Amino acid sequence: MTAAAVVGQGGLLTGLLPEDVEVRELFADPPDVGLFPQEAEVVAGAVAARRREFATVRRCARGALARLGVAPGPIVPAREGPPWAHRAPRWPNGVVGSMTHCEGYRGAAVAWRTAVASVGVDAEPNVPVPHGLLDVVALPEERGVLDRLTTADPAIAWDRLLFSAKESVFKAWFPLTGRWLDFSECVIVPDPDLGTFTATLKVPGPLVSGVRVDRFDGRWRRLATEGPGHLATAVVVRVPCPES
């Protein structure tokens, strides 16, 4: 088995998203990245590393928004709803987007809402998840798939890929529903050869322009740089085309 999604260079999200989704990525924090006052207030009490990643991922988001022709402005978390929803960013009117950051990587993807109903991206280091987390993330049917994939290609941390895919699914799900989606409420099946995955929902899916969405289709890749590299996953929910 060959993991077709493994690449040696380029951007981590490159090739995972359609052309009408704009992406900007950085693999290091530039010095002196500016924040709008509203953003600086959000991380005023955070440690320096948290402030840097917060600022850099917003620099990526503003760069992606600029490609849509959107003027720069603050991107702050939502304040309404339950505490777990407060990390979701507020995007400019008419725009959908997603941001992600992990050690050695920051990225953002945005699109116009007229074509894309929702987008979710996630990046992770290509290393196994911490001890005990897989018991929380993986369903029994997923554990068997992970075991087979790990035996066939141990260079990819398939448990981390599963976690990342569920993160991307949630980021695409939440703007459409405003509801929590538990790890146990969707089943991820990766395709190691095509670099794709399916996420079948075990709860009623969102309505997008009157069409029920019960499955999300995503893409994944590994960027094989120095060391274990990074993994990325992406989900795009398109606006259904009107019937002619």
Phi, psi and chi 1 to 4 in degrees:
 res  aa     phi    psi   chi1   chi2   chi3   chi4
   1 MET       -  134.9  176.2  179.2   63.3      -
   2 THR  -115.6  127.7  -59.7      -      -      -
   3 ALA   -80.9   98.6      -      -      -      -
   4 ALA   -66.0  -18.1      -      -      -      -
   5 ALA   -85.9    0.1      -      -      -      -
   6 VAL   -82.8  126.3  177.1      -      -      -
   7 VAL  -129.7  158.5  -64.7      -      -      -
   8 GLY  -102.6  -13.9      -      -      -      -
   9 GLN  -156.9  174.1   59.7 -176.8   -1.6      -
  10 GLY    95.1 -173.8      -      -      -      -
  11 GLY   -77.2  154.9      -      -      -      -
  12 LEU   -70.5  -39.1 -172.4   56.2      -      -
  13 LEU   -89.1   -5.4  -66.2  175.2      -      -
  14 THR   -57.7  129.0  -57.5      -      -      -
  15 GLY    86.7   -9.1      -      -      -      -
  16 LEU   -88.6  -18.1  -64.0 -174.2      -      -
  17 LEU  -124.7  149.7  -65.1  159.5      -      -
  18 PRO   -68.2  166.8   21.6  -30.7      -      -
  19 GLU   -64.2  -24.9  -68.5 -176.8   -4.9      -
  20 ASP   -85.9    6.4   53.3   -3.5      -      -
  21 VAL  -106.8  120.3  179.1      -      -      -
  22 GLU   -89.7  138.8  -61.9  -69.6   -9.3      -
  23 VAL  -129.8  140.1  173.0      -      -      -
  24 ARG  -133.9  140.4  -74.8  -63.9  -63.0  -89.5
  25 GLU  -138.7  150.2  -54.2  169.8  -85.6      -
  26 LEU  -141.2  144.4  -73.7  168.9      -      -
  27 PHE  -106.9    7.6  -71.0   84.5      -      -
  28 ALA  -156.2  158.8      -      -      -      -
  29 ASP   -87.8  114.1  -64.6  -40.9      -      -
  30 PRO   -64.3  154.9  -16.0   29.4      -      -
  31 PRO   -72.7  147.3   25.5  -33.1      -      -
  32 ASP    55.9   48.7  -57.2  -38.1      -      -
  33 VAL   -77.0  125.2  177.9      -      -      -
  34 GLY   -81.0  152.0      -      -      -      -
  35 LEU  -124.7  149.1  -71.7  172.5      -      -
  36 PHE   -69.8  153.1  -76.3   84.2      -      -
  37 PRO   -53.8  -39.2  -26.5   34.5      -      -
  38 GLN   -63.6  -35.4  -57.1   95.8  -48.6      -
  39 GLU   -73.5  -43.6  -63.6  170.6  -28.8      -
  40 ALA   -58.8  -33.8      -      -      -      -
  41 GLU   -63.7  -35.4 -178.7 -178.8   -7.6      -
  42 VAL   -63.1  -37.4  173.2      -      -      -
  43 VAL  -110.9   20.6  -71.4      -      -      -
  44 ALA   -59.1  -35.0      -      -      -      -
  45 GLY   -99.4    8.2      -      -      -      -
  46 ALA   -84.8  161.5      -      -      -      -
  47 VAL   -70.1  164.0  -61.2      -      -      -
  48 ALA   -60.0  -40.7      -      -      -      -
  49 ALA   -62.2  -40.6      -      -      -      -
  50 ARG   -65.3  -41.0  168.0   59.9  178.9  152.2
  51 ARG   -63.4  -38.7  -67.2 -162.8  -58.6  -89.7
  52 ARG   -65.8  -47.1  -73.5 -165.3  -60.6  -90.4
  53 GLU   -67.2  -36.4   69.1 -177.9   15.5      -
  54 PHE   -60.8  -44.6 -176.6   92.7      -      -
  55 ALA   -70.8  -42.6      -      -      -      -
  56 THR   -67.3  -41.3  -58.5      -      -      -
  57 VAL   -67.2  -29.7   78.2      -      -      -
  58 ARG   -74.4  -30.7  -83.6  155.5  178.0   77.1
  59 ARG   -62.5  -41.5  176.4  171.0  176.5  165.4
  60 CYS   -61.9  -44.5  -68.9      -      -      -
  61 ALA   -62.4  -43.1      -      -      -      -
  62 ARG   -66.5  -34.7  -81.0 -171.6  -90.5  -84.4
  63 GLY   -64.6  -41.0      -      -      -      -
  64 ALA   -67.4  -40.5      -      -      -      -
  65 LEU   -63.7  -35.5  -72.8  167.0      -      -
  66 ALA   -61.1  -33.5      -      -      -      -
  67 ARG   -68.4  -20.6  -66.5 -179.1  176.1 -179.5
  68 LEU   -87.3   -7.2  -65.2 -179.7      -      -
  69 GLY    87.1   18.6      -      -      -      -
  70 VAL   -93.5  129.3  177.4      -      -      -
  71 ALA   -67.5  149.5      -      -      -      -
  72 PRO   -65.8  143.5   21.6  -31.7      -      -
  73 GLY  -161.0  172.6      -      -      -      -
  74 PRO   -68.3  143.4   23.6  -32.6      -      -
  75 ILE  -122.2   98.9  -55.8  170.8      -      -
  76 VAL  -114.7  155.3  -64.1      -      -      -
  77 PRO   -67.1  154.5  -17.9   30.5      -      -
  78 ALA   -66.7  149.7      -      -      -      -
  79 ARG  -108.9  -15.3  -63.4  -61.3 -171.9 -172.0
  80 GLU   -90.1  164.1   61.8  -85.0   -0.1      -
  81 GLY    86.1 -175.2      -      -      -      -
  82 PRO   -67.7  161.2   23.3  -32.6      -      -
  83 PRO   -56.5  -34.8  -26.8   35.0      -      -
  84 TRP   -67.7  -17.5   54.5  -98.4      -      -
  85 ALA   -88.8   -5.0      -      -      -      -
  86 HIS   -75.4   -9.4  -69.0  176.9      -      -
  87 ARG   -86.4  -12.7  -66.3  178.8   62.1 -174.1
  88 ALA   -68.7  127.0      -      -      -      -
  89 PRO   -74.8  149.6   27.2  -33.4      -      -
  90 ARG   -91.0  123.0  -75.3 -162.2 -173.0  116.9
  91 TRP   -99.2  158.7  -64.1   99.5      -      -
  92 PRO   -58.0  156.4  -23.3   33.4      -      -
  93 ASN   -54.8  133.7  -70.6  -22.9      -      -
  94 GLY    84.4    2.4      -      -      -      -
  95 VAL  -118.9  142.0  172.1      -      -      -
  96 VAL  -114.8  153.7  -63.2      -      -      -
  97 GLY  -166.7  173.7      -      -      -      -
  98 SER  -154.8  143.3 -179.0      -      -      -
  99 MET  -125.4  154.2  -63.6 -174.0  -70.9      -
 100 THR  -151.4  150.0 -176.5      -      -      -
 101 HIS  -152.8  146.1   52.5   76.1      -      -
 102 CYS  -150.9 -179.8   65.4      -      -      -
 103 GLU   -58.0  120.8 -175.5  175.5   -7.2      -
 104 GLY    81.6   12.9      -      -      -      -
 105 TYR  -158.6  140.0  179.0   80.8      -      -
 106 ARG  -138.0  139.9  -35.2  -57.2 -172.5 -159.3
 107 GLY  -156.5  157.5      -      -      -      -
 108 ALA  -147.7  148.5      -      -      -      -
 109 ALA  -135.8  135.5      -      -      -      -
 110 VAL  -139.5  157.0  -61.9      -      -      -
 111 ALA  -157.5  162.7      -      -      -      -
 112 TRP   -76.0  138.4  -71.0  114.7      -      -
 113 ARG   -66.2  -18.6 -166.0 -177.6  -63.2  -86.7
 114 THR   -65.3  -27.0   51.0      -      -      -
 115 ALA  -110.0  -33.8      -      -      -      -
 116 VAL  -120.3  123.1  174.7      -      -      -
 117 ALA   -77.0  -33.4      -      -      -      -
 118 SER  -166.3  151.6 -172.1      -      -      -
 119 VAL  -140.9  142.5   57.7      -      -      -
 120 GLY  -136.0  130.8      -      -      -      -
 121 VAL  -131.3  150.0  -63.0      -      -      -
 122 ASP  -149.4  140.6 -174.9   71.6      -      -
 123 ALA  -124.1  143.4      -      -      -      -
 124 GLU  -144.8  153.2  -58.8  -74.7  -23.5      -
 125 PRO   -67.8  144.7   25.8  -33.8      -      -
 126 ASN   -81.4   64.9 -179.4   37.3      -      -
 127 VAL  -136.4  155.1  -63.3      -      -      -
 128 PRO   -58.5  151.6  -24.2   34.0      -      -
 129 VAL   -67.3  156.5  -61.6      -      -      -
 130 PRO   -57.2  153.2  -23.3   33.2      -      -
 131 HIS   -55.3  131.0  178.5   72.1      -      -
 132 GLY    93.7  -21.7      -      -      -      -
 133 LEU   -70.7  -34.6 -178.4   56.9      -      -
 134 LEU   -61.5  -32.7 -171.0   59.7      -      -
 135 ASP   -63.7  -27.0  -66.1  -26.2      -      -
 136 VAL   -84.7  -36.2  176.9      -      -      -
 137 VAL   -84.8  -42.6  173.4      -      -      -
 138 ALA   -97.3  135.3      -      -      -      -
 139 LEU   -80.3  159.2  -65.6  164.2      -      -
 140 PRO   -53.9  -41.3  -27.6   35.4      -      -
 141 GLU   -68.8  -26.9   56.1  -94.5   44.6      -
 142 GLU   -76.3  -33.0  -65.4  170.3  -34.8      -
 143 ARG   -60.9  -40.5  -66.6  -69.2  -69.8  -94.9
 144 GLY   -63.1  -41.0      -      -      -      -
 145 VAL   -64.6  -42.4  173.1      -      -      -
 146 LEU   -61.2  -41.4  -67.7 -179.6      -      -
 147 ASP   -61.0  -43.7  -70.3  -16.8      -      -
 148 ARG   -66.4  -43.0  -69.0 -167.1  -63.8  -86.7
 149 LEU   -66.4  -39.4  -69.3  171.8      -      -
 150 THR   -65.7  -38.7  -60.1      -      -      -
 151 THR   -64.8  -39.8  -61.4      -      -      -
 152 ALA   -75.8  -34.8      -      -      -      -
 153 ASP  -147.5   82.5 -169.6  -10.3      -      -
 154 PRO   -72.1   -7.2   24.4  -33.1      -      -
 155 ALA   -71.8  -15.7      -      -      -      -
 156 ILE  -107.0  130.5  -66.5  175.1      -      -
 157 ALA   -79.8   87.1      -      -      -      -
 158 TRP   -65.7  -29.9  -65.2  101.4      -      -
 159 ASP   -66.7  -36.8   58.1  -12.1      -      -
 160 ARG   -68.9  -37.0 -177.3   73.1   71.3  160.5
 161 LEU   -63.0  -40.9 -179.9   67.4      -      -
 162 LEU   -60.7  -46.1  175.4   74.5      -      -
 163 PHE   -58.7  -45.9  173.5   80.8      -      -
 164 SER   -62.4  -43.4  178.8      -      -      -
 165 ALA   -60.7  -40.9      -      -      -      -
 166 LYS   -69.3  -32.0  -67.6 -159.9  174.9 -172.5
 167 GLU   -64.5  -45.1  -73.2  -71.6  -65.2      -
 168 SER   -63.9  -39.6  -75.5      -      -      -
 169 VAL   -61.3  -44.8  167.6      -      -      -
 170 PHE   -62.3  -41.6  177.6   76.9      -      -
 171 LYS   -64.8  -30.3  -68.9  177.5 -178.3 -179.2
 172 ALA   -80.8  -33.4      -      -      -      -
 173 TRP   -70.3  -47.1  155.1  -80.9      -      -
 174 PHE   -60.5  -45.1  177.9   68.5      -      -
 175 PRO   -62.7  -22.5  -21.8   34.3      -      -
 176 LEU   -86.5  -21.3  -61.2  173.9      -      -
 177 THR  -124.0  -30.1   65.0      -      -      -
 178 GLY    68.8   16.5      -      -      -      -
 179 ARG  -121.2  156.5  -58.2 -164.0  -51.9  -88.7
 180 TRP   -69.8  145.1  179.2 -100.0      -      -
 181 LEU  -125.9  114.3 -177.3   69.9      -      -
 182 ASP   -76.2  155.4 -166.5   76.9      -      -
 183 PHE   -55.5  -30.6  -72.9  123.5      -      -
 184 SER   -80.6   -3.9   64.7      -      -      -
 185 GLU   -99.8    9.5  -67.5  178.2  -31.7      -
 186 CYS  -148.5  148.9   73.7      -      -      -
 187 VAL  -111.3  121.4  179.4      -      -      -
 188 ILE   -99.1  131.2  -57.9  -67.9      -      -
 189 VAL  -126.5  105.9  179.1      -      -      -
 190 PRO   -80.8  148.0   -4.8   21.3      -      -
 191 ASP  -106.8  111.3 -172.7  -48.8      -      -
 192 PRO   -71.9  -21.4   27.7  -35.1      -      -
 193 ASP   -89.2  -35.8  -60.8  -49.3      -      -
 194 LEU   -94.0  -14.3  -63.1  178.5      -      -
 195 GLY    69.9   35.8      -      -      -      -
 196 THR  -124.8  169.9   60.8      -      -      -
 197 PHE  -152.4  156.2   64.7   88.1      -      -
 198 THR  -113.8  144.4   58.7      -      -      -
 199 ALA  -124.4  102.2      -      -      -      -
 200 THR   -91.8  121.9  -57.5      -      -      -
 201 LEU   -77.2  139.9  -61.3  172.2      -      -
 202 LYS  -101.7    5.8  -59.2 -177.0   75.0  172.6
 203 VAL  -127.8  162.6  -66.9      -      -      -
 204 PRO   -56.7  130.4  -26.5   35.5      -      -
 205 GLY   -79.8  171.0      -      -      -      -
 206 PRO   -71.9  157.7   26.9  -34.6      -      -
 207 LEU   -94.4  124.6  -73.5  172.5      -      -
 208 VAL  -118.3  108.8  179.8      -      -      -
 209 SER    53.1   40.3  -61.7      -      -      -
 210 GLY    83.0    0.1      -      -      -      -
 211 VAL  -106.1  126.7  177.8      -      -      -
 212 ARG   -74.1  130.2  179.5   74.0   66.0 -177.0
 213 VAL  -108.3  109.0  178.2      -      -      -
 214 ASP  -103.9   -6.1  -67.1  -42.5      -      -
 215 ARG  -146.1  135.6 -168.9 -176.2   87.8  171.1
 216 PHE  -104.5  137.5  -70.4  169.2      -      -
 217 ASP  -106.9  134.2  -65.1  -47.1      -      -
 218 GLY  -133.4  174.6      -      -      -      -
 219 ARG  -129.8  155.2  -59.2 -170.0   63.5   83.3
 220 TRP  -141.8  161.9   70.1  -89.8      -      -
 221 ARG  -159.1  159.6   78.4 -177.7  -36.8 -169.9
 222 ARG  -114.8  131.9  172.2 -168.9  170.1 -157.0
 223 LEU   -99.0  110.9 -175.5   60.8      -      -
 224 ALA   -89.8   85.3      -      -      -      -
 225 THR   -98.5 -157.3   53.9      -      -      -
 226 GLU   -64.1  144.3  -66.2 -177.7    4.9      -
 227 GLY    73.4 -154.5      -      -      -      -
 228 PRO   -72.3  -18.3   26.0  -34.3      -      -
 229 GLY    82.5 -164.9      -      -      -      -
 230 HIS  -126.6  157.1  -70.6   87.4      -      -
 231 LEU  -116.2  148.1  -61.7  168.6      -      -
 232 ALA  -140.7  147.2      -      -      -      -
 233 THR  -131.6  154.9   56.6      -      -      -
 234 ALA  -150.0  141.3      -      -      -      -
 235 VAL  -129.8  132.3  170.8      -      -      -
 236 VAL  -125.1  126.5  172.6      -      -      -
 237 VAL  -106.9  112.5 -179.7      -      -      -
 238 ARG   -86.1  154.2  -58.0 -156.1   71.4   89.9
 239 VAL   -73.5  124.6  174.1      -      -      -
 240 PRO   -59.0  140.8  -20.3   31.6      -      -
 241 CYS   -72.4  137.4  -65.8      -      -      -
 242 PRO   -65.7  144.2   22.7  -32.1      -      -
 243 GLU   -69.4  138.0  -65.0 -177.7    4.0      -
 244 SER   -80.6      -   56.5      -      -      -
